Amino acid sequence: QLQASGGGLVQPGGSLRLSCAASGSDNSINSMGWYRQAPGKQRELVALITSGGSSNYADSVKGRFTITISRDNAKNTMYMQMNSLKPEDTAVYYCKALVRLVPYWGKGTLVTVSS
C-alpha cells in the first residue's frame, strides 16, 4: 500500500516536500517514482529512484527537484523536495512503486503553484 502526502498551495518560487511510504522489504522494491498529471495532459514521469540509489529526472525539473528514499525496517519512504516551484508544476502528483516488477500506485496529492 502506498500513501502519498505533502501537496498544497504554494507561491511561485516556493518549496514543498512530498512523501510516499511503501511497506515491503528492500529487496522486493525495484524502484519508486513520482509522476504528475496536469489538467488536460497525460501523466508524466517526474523523478525515479532505483533500489540501488540511482535517480533520474524529467528535464523540466532537473536542478529544482530532488528525490530520495529512506529505509526503516520494512518501510520505505520516498521523498521529493521541490524547490523554485513554477506555475507549470501545478498538477496531481502520484507515487508509484515497482515491487517484484509489479507496479503499484498511490492516490494523488494536489500541488498548486499560484500567486
Disulfide bonds with the S-S distance in Angstrom:
Cys20-Cys95 2.23
